[in-house]
Amino acid sequence: MKKYIAYFVSFVVAASTLFIVGCDKEENNPSGNSAPKKPTAPQVTVSGPNTTSNDPYALTAKSYAQMFSNIAMQFAPMQSQTGTQNGNVWVFEYTAGTLTIKYSATENSDGSVLWTITLNGTEDQVTYNNWKAFEAFISADGKNGYWKVFVTNSTTLEGEYTWSTAANGTVTGTIIAYTNGVETERAVIIANTDGSGELNFYQKVSGVTNLVLKTKITWQTNGSGTWTTYKNDGSVEATGSWT
């Protein structure tokens, strides 16, 4: 599960930096016309177990839920930047030393927004030539979307996060980790409107085509919960609970 957390932290960092373009500053408008309101970052709220238990699995579920909810954090460096608006596209650039980070948001006709982060220049002896490091898509109502992170200087996926909201308000978030473009790990969190939910971890194992369920954590409305770990063959390895 440590690898999941490491991947997700990178998602939060990238997404948080990206979403700074959603602050309510006035934008430059080259056309001279009144600029339409720029897209703002949605808040993705995922609720974990409502408990004070120190059980490691309860804490894991709470941590994942909190990290999902922190997607819309804002990073200070972009707060001072003034963006440029041209039609349905907003662009923000931030230069640190020899590296320029370009943030862009394109609003589609249906109100959905496609975000990208592009790097150009050099940092830590790595040179980037307008490389798209990050992409995000957000529905008009903010209830569905994805974030994608790419392997350095390539178009190969390294990590992906998606979320969706059902008609009854249930939120499902999924984190996928890739190795050489192949999915190797997956974490799925489901948050129900009554405060219950579950968190499942899957992993690719040798000799098995599909990912294997390795850990399942569930919690009830009152905050109590259970956890189960599994062997590679699907049999139960260990179980436990908290109150």
Contacts in CASP RR format, 6 or more apart in sequence:
PFRMAT RR
TARGET T0000
AUTHOR 0000-0000-0000
METHOD contacts of the structure
MODEL  1
MKKYIAYFVSFVVAASTLFIVGCDKEENNPSGNSAPKKPTAPQVTVSGPN
TTSNDPYALTAKSYAQMFSNIAMQFAPMQSQTGTQNGNVWVFEYTAGTLT
IKYSATENSDGSVLWTITLNGTEDQVTYNNWKAFEAFISADGKNGYWKVF
VTNSTTLEGEYTWSTAANGTVTGTIIAYTNGVETERAVIIANTDGSGELN
FYQKVSGVTNLVLKTKITWQTNGSGTWTTYKNDGSVEATGSWT
1 60 0 8 1.000
1 187 0 8 1.000
1 201 0 8 1.000
1 215 0 8 1.000
3 177 0 8 1.000
3 185 0 8 1.000
4 64 0 8 1.000
4 175 0 8 1.000
4 177 0 8 1.000
4 185 0 8 1.000
4 187 0 8 1.000
4 201 0 8 1.000
5 63 0 8 1.000
5 64 0 8 1.000
5 67 0 8 1.000
7 159 0 8 1.000
7 175 0 8 1.000
7 177 0 8 1.000
7 185 0 8 1.000
8 64 0 8 1.000
8 67 0 8 1.000
8 161 0 8 1.000
8 175 0 8 1.000
8 187 0 8 1.000
9 67 0 8 1.000
10 149 0 8 1.000
11 71 0 8 1.000
11 147 0 8 1.000
11 149 0 8 1.000
11 159 0 8 1.000
11 161 0 8 1.000
11 175 0 8 1.000
12 67 0 8 1.000
12 70 0 8 1.000
12 71 0 8 1.000
12 73 0 8 1.000
14 117 0 8 1.000
14 133 0 8 1.000
14 134 0 8 1.000
14 147 0 8 1.000
14 149 0 8 1.000
15 71 0 8 1.000
15 72 0 8 1.000
15 73 0 8 1.000
15 134 0 8 1.000
15 136 0 8 1.000
15 147 0 8 1.000
15 161 0 8 1.000
16 70 0 8 1.000
16 71 0 8 1.000
16 72 0 8 1.000
16 73 0 8 1.000
16 74 0 8 1.000
16 75 0 8 1.000
17 75 0 8 1.000
17 77 0 8 1.000
17 78 0 8 1.000
17 101 0 8 1.000
17 103 0 8 1.000
17 117 0 8 1.000
18 41 0 8 1.000
18 103 0 8 1.000
18 115 0 8 1.000
18 117 0 8 1.000
18 134 0 8 1.000
18 136 0 8 1.000
19 41 0 8 1.000
19 71 0 8 1.000
19 72 0 8 1.000
19 73 0 8 1.000
19 74 0 8 1.000
19 115 0 8 1.000
20 74 0 8 1.000
20 75 0 8 1.000
20 77 0 8 1.000
20 78 0 8 1.000
20 79 0 8 1.000
20 81 0 8 1.000
20 92 0 8 1.000
20 103 0 8 1.000
21 38 0 8 1.000
21 41 0 8 1.000
21 78 0 8 1.000
21 83 0 8 1.000
21 90 0 8 1.000
21 92 0 8 1.000
21 103 0 8 1.000
21 105 0 8 1.000
21 115 0 8 1.000
22 38 0 8 1.000
22 39 0 8 1.000
22 40 0 8 1.000
22 41 0 8 1.000
22 105 0 8 1.000
23 40 0 8 1.000
23 74 0 8 1.000
23 78 0 8 1.000
23 79 0 8 1.000
24 40 0 8 1.000
25 82 0 8 1.000
25 83 0 8 1.000
26 82 0 8 1.000
27 35 0 8 1.000
27 38 0 8 1.000
27 82 0 8 1.000
27 83 0 8 1.000
27 84 0 8 1.000
27 85 0 8 1.000
27 90 0 8 1.000
28 82 0 8 1.000
28 83 0 8 1.000
28 84 0 8 1.000
28 85 0 8 1.000
29 35 0 8 1.000
29 84 0 8 1.000
29 85 0 8 1.000
29 86 0 8 1.000
30 84 0 8 1.000
30 85 0 8 1.000
30 86 0 8 1.000
31 86 0 8 1.000
31 87 0 8 1.000
35 85 0 8 1.000
36 85 0 8 1.000
36 87 0 8 1.000
36 88 0 8 1.000
38 85 0 8 1.000
38 90 0 8 1.000
38 105 0 8 1.000
39 90 0 8 1.000
39 105 0 8 1.000
39 107 0 8 1.000
39 113 0 8 1.000
39 138 0 8 1.000
41 72 0 8 1.000
41 74 0 8 1.000
41 138 0 8 1.000
42 72 0 8 1.000
42 138 0 8 1.000
42 142 0 8 1.000
43 69 0 8 1.000
43 72 0 8 1.000
44 68 0 8 1.000
44 69 0 8 1.000
44 71 0 8 1.000
44 72 0 8 1.000
44 163 0 8 1.000
44 171 0 8 1.000
45 69 0 8 1.000
45 171 0 8 1.000
46 64 0 8 1.000
46 65 0 8 1.000
46 68 0 8 1.000
46 69 0 8 1.000
46 163 0 8 1.000
46 171 0 8 1.000
46 173 0 8 1.000
46 189 0 8 1.000
46 191 0 8 1.000
47 65 0 8 1.000
47 191 0 8 1.000
47 195 0 8 1.000
48 61 0 8 1.000
48 62 0 8 1.000
48 64 0 8 1.000
48 65 0 8 1.000
48 66 0 8 1.000
48 189 0 8 1.000
48 191 0 8 1.000
48 195 0 8 1.000
48 197 0 8 1.000
48 219 0 8 1.000
49 58 0 8 1.000
49 61 0 8 1.000
49 62 0 8 1.000
49 197 0 8 1.000
49 219 0 8 1.000
49 223 0 8 1.000
49 224 0 8 1.000
49 225 0 8 1.000
50 195 0 8 1.000
50 221 0 8 1.000
50 222 0 8 1.000
50 223 0 8 1.000
51 58 0 8 1.000
51 62 0 8 1.000
51 219 0 8 1.000
51 223 0 8 1.000
51 224 0 8 1.000
51 225 0 8 1.000
51 242 0 8 1.000
51 243 0 8 1.000
53 59 0 8 1.000
53 242 0 8 1.000
53 243 0 8 1.000
55 227 0 8 1.000
55 241 0 8 1.000
55 242 0 8 1.000
57 215 0 8 1.000
57 217 0 8 1.000
57 227 0 8 1.000
57 240 0 8 1.000
57 242 0 8 1.000
58 217 0 8 1.000
58 219 0 8 1.000
58 225 0 8 1.000
58 242 0 8 1.000
60 199 0 8 1.000
60 217 0 8 1.000
61 189 0 8 1.000
61 199 0 8 1.000
61 217 0 8 1.000
61 219 0 8 1.000
64 187 0 8 1.000
64 189 0 8 1.000
64 199 0 8 1.000
65 189 0 8 1.000
65 191 0 8 1.000
68 163 0 8 1.000
68 173 0 8 1.000
68 189 0 8 1.000
71 147 0 8 1.000
71 161 0 8 1.000
77 94 0 8 1.000
77 96 0 8 1.000
78 92 0 8 1.000
78 94 0 8 1.000
78 103 0 8 1.000
81 92 0 8 1.000
81 93 0 8 1.000
81 94 0 8 1.000
82 92 0 8 1.000
83 90 0 8 1.000
83 91 0 8 1.000
83 92 0 8 1.000
83 93 0 8 1.000
84 90 0 8 1.000
84 91 0 8 1.000
84 92 0 8 1.000
85 91 0 8 1.000
88 106 0 8 1.000
88 107 0 8 1.000
88 108 0 8 1.000
89 104 0 8 1.000
89 105 0 8 1.000
89 106 0 8 1.000
89 107 0 8 1.000
90 104 0 8 1.000
90 105 0 8 1.000
90 106 0 8 1.000
90 107 0 8 1.000
91 102 0 8 1.000
91 103 0 8 1.000
91 104 0 8 1.000
92 102 0 8 1.000
92 103 0 8 1.000
92 104 0 8 1.000
93 100 0 8 1.000
93 101 0 8 1.000
93 102 0 8 1.000
93 103 0 8 1.000
94 100 0 8 1.000
94 101 0 8 1.000
94 103 0 8 1.000
95 101 0 8 1.000
96 123 0 8 1.000
98 121 0 8 1.000
98 122 0 8 1.000
98 123 0 8 1.000
99 119 0 8 1.000
99 120 0 8 1.000
99 121 0 8 1.000
99 122 0 8 1.000
99 123 0 8 1.000
99 128 0 8 1.000
100 119 0 8 1.000
100 120 0 8 1.000
100 121 0 8 1.000
101 117 0 8 1.000
101 118 0 8 1.000
101 119 0 8 1.000
102 116 0 8 1.000
102 117 0 8 1.000
102 118 0 8 1.000
102 119 0 8 1.000
102 120 0 8 1.000
103 115 0 8 1.000
103 116 0 8 1.000
103 117 0 8 1.000
104 115 0 8 1.000
104 116 0 8 1.000
104 118 0 8 1.000
105 113 0 8 1.000
105 114 0 8 1.000
105 115 0 8 1.000
106 113 0 8 1.000
106 114 0 8 1.000
106 115 0 8 1.000
107 113 0 8 1.000
108 114 0 8 1.000
110 140 0 8 1.000
111 140 0 8 1.000
112 137 0 8 1.000
112 138 0 8 1.000
112 139 0 8 1.000
112 140 0 8 1.000
113 137 0 8 1.000
113 138 0 8 1.000
113 140 0 8 1.000
114 135 0 8 1.000
114 136 0 8 1.000
114 137 0 8 1.000
115 134 0 8 1.000
115 135 0 8 1.000
115 136 0 8 1.000
115 137 0 8 1.000
115 138 0 8 1.000
116 132 0 8 1.000
116 134 0 8 1.000
116 135 0 8 1.000
116 136 0 8 1.000
117 132 0 8 1.000
117 133 0 8 1.000
117 134 0 8 1.000
117 135 0 8 1.000
118 130 0 8 1.000
118 131 0 8 1.000
118 132 0 8 1.000
118 133 0 8 1.000
119 128 0 8 1.000
119 130 0 8 1.000
119 131 0 8 1.000
119 133 0 8 1.000
120 128 0 8 1.000
120 129 0 8 1.000
120 130 0 8 1.000
120 131 0 8 1.000
121 127 0 8 1.000
121 128 0 8 1.000
121 129 0 8 1.000
122 128 0 8 1.000
126 152 0 8 1.000
126 153 0 8 1.000
128 153 0 8 1.000
129 153 0 8 1.000
131 150 0 8 1.000
131 152 0 8 1.000
131 153 0 8 1.000
132 150 0 8 1.000
132 155 0 8 1.000
133 149 0 8 1.000
133 150 0 8 1.000
133 152 0 8 1.000
134 147 0 8 1.000
134 148 0 8 1.000
134 149 0 8 1.000
134 150 0 8 1.000
135 147 0 8 1.000
135 148 0 8 1.000
135 150 0 8 1.000
136 145 0 8 1.000
136 146 0 8 1.000
136 147 0 8 1.000
136 148 0 8 1.000
137 145 0 8 1.000
137 146 0 8 1.000
138 144 0 8 1.000
138 145 0 8 1.000
139 145 0 8 1.000
142 165 0 8 1.000
143 164 0 8 1.000
143 165 0 8 1.000
144 163 0 8 1.000
144 164 0 8 1.000
144 165 0 8 1.000
145 162 0 8 1.000
145 163 0 8 1.000
145 164 0 8 1.000
146 160 0 8 1.000
146 161 0 8 1.000
146 162 0 8 1.000
146 163 0 8 1.000
147 160 0 8 1.000
147 161 0 8 1.000
147 162 0 8 1.000
148 157 0 8 1.000
148 159 0 8 1.000
148 160 0 8 1.000
148 161 0 8 1.000
149 157 0 8 1.000
149 158 0 8 1.000
149 159 0 8 1.000
149 160 0 8 1.000
150 156 0 8 1.000
150 157 0 8 1.000
150 158 0 8 1.000
151 157 0 8 1.000
151 158 0 8 1.000
151 181 0 8 1.000
156 178 0 8 1.000
156 180 0 8 1.000
156 181 0 8 1.000
157 178 0 8 1.000
157 181 0 8 1.000
158 177 0 8 1.000
158 178 0 8 1.000
158 181 0 8 1.000
159 175 0 8 1.000
159 176 0 8 1.000
159 177 0 8 1.000
159 178 0 8 1.000
160 174 0 8 1.000
160 175 0 8 1.000
160 176 0 8 1.000
160 178 0 8 1.000
161 173 0 8 1.000
161 174 0 8 1.000
161 175 0 8 1.000
161 176 0 8 1.000
162 173 0 8 1.000
162 174 0 8 1.000
162 176 0 8 1.000
163 171 0 8 1.000
163 172 0 8 1.000
163 173 0 8 1.000
163 174 0 8 1.000
164 171 0 8 1.000
164 172 0 8 1.000
164 173 0 8 1.000
165 171 0 8 1.000
165 172 0 8 1.000
166 172 0 8 1.000
168 193 0 8 1.000
169 193 0 8 1.000
170 190 0 8 1.000
170 191 0 8 1.000
170 192 0 8 1.000
170 193 0 8 1.000
171 190 0 8 1.000
171 191 0 8 1.000
172 188 0 8 1.000
172 189 0 8 1.000
172 190 0 8 1.000
172 191 0 8 1.000
173 188 0 8 1.000
173 189 0 8 1.000
173 190 0 8 1.000
174 186 0 8 1.000
174 187 0 8 1.000
174 188 0 8 1.000
174 189 0 8 1.000
175 186 0 8 1.000
175 187 0 8 1.000
175 188 0 8 1.000
176 183 0 8 1.000
176 185 0 8 1.000
176 186 0 8 1.000
177 183 0 8 1.000
177 184 0 8 1.000
177 185 0 8 1.000
177 186 0 8 1.000
178 184 0 8 1.000
182 204 0 8 1.000
183 204 0 8 1.000
183 211 0 8 1.000
184 203 0 8 1.000
184 204 0 8 1.000
184 211 0 8 1.000
185 201 0 8 1.000
185 202 0 8 1.000
185 203 0 8 1.000
185 204 0 8 1.000
185 211 0 8 1.000
186 201 0 8 1.000
186 202 0 8 1.000
186 203 0 8 1.000
186 211 0 8 1.000
187 199 0 8 1.000
187 200 0 8 1.000
187 201 0 8 1.000
187 202 0 8 1.000
188 199 0 8 1.000
188 200 0 8 1.000
188 202 0 8 1.000
189 197 0 8 1.000
189 198 0 8 1.000
189 199 0 8 1.000
189 200 0 8 1.000
190 197 0 8 1.000
190 198 0 8 1.000
190 199 0 8 1.000
191 197 0 8 1.000
194 221 0 8 1.000
195 219 0 8 1.000
195 221 0 8 1.000
195 223 0 8 1.000
196 218 0 8 1.000
196 219 0 8 1.000
196 220 0 8 1.000
196 221 0 8 1.000
197 218 0 8 1.000
197 219 0 8 1.000
198 216 0 8 1.000
198 217 0 8 1.000
198 218 0 8 1.000
198 219 0 8 1.000
199 215 0 8 1.000
199 216 0 8 1.000
199 217 0 8 1.000
199 218 0 8 1.000
200 213 0 8 1.000
200 215 0 8 1.000
200 216 0 8 1.000
200 217 0 8 1.000
201 213 0 8 1.000
201 214 0 8 1.000
201 215 0 8 1.000
201 216 0 8 1.000
202 211 0 8 1.000
202 212 0 8 1.000
202 213 0 8 1.000
202 214 0 8 1.000
203 211 0 8 1.000
203 212 0 8 1.000
203 214 0 8 1.000
204 211 0 8 1.000
204 212 0 8 1.000
205 212 0 8 1.000
205 232 0 8 1.000
208 232 0 8 1.000
212 230 0 8 1.000
212 232 0 8 1.000
212 234 0 8 1.000
213 230 0 8 1.000
213 234 0 8 1.000
214 229 0 8 1.000
214 230 0 8 1.000
215 227 0 8 1.000
215 228 0 8 1.000
215 229 0 8 1.000
215 230 0 8 1.000
216 227 0 8 1.000
216 228 0 8 1.000
216 230 0 8 1.000
217 225 0 8 1.000
217 226 0 8 1.000
217 227 0 8 1.000
218 225 0 8 1.000
218 226 0 8 1.000
218 227 0 8 1.000
219 225 0 8 1.000
224 241 0 8 1.000
224 242 0 8 1.000
224 243 0 8 1.000
225 241 0 8 1.000
225 242 0 8 1.000
225 243 0 8 1.000
226 239 0 8 1.000
226 240 0 8 1.000
226 241 0 8 1.000
226 242 0 8 1.000
227 239 0 8 1.000
227 240 0 8 1.000
227 241 0 8 1.000
228 236 0 8 1.000
228 237 0 8 1.000
228 238 0 8 1.000
228 239 0 8 1.000
228 240 0 8 1.000
229 236 0 8 1.000
229 237 0 8 1.000
229 238 0 8 1.000
229 239 0 8 1.000
230 236 0 8 1.000
230 237 0 8 1.000
231 237 0 8 1.000
END
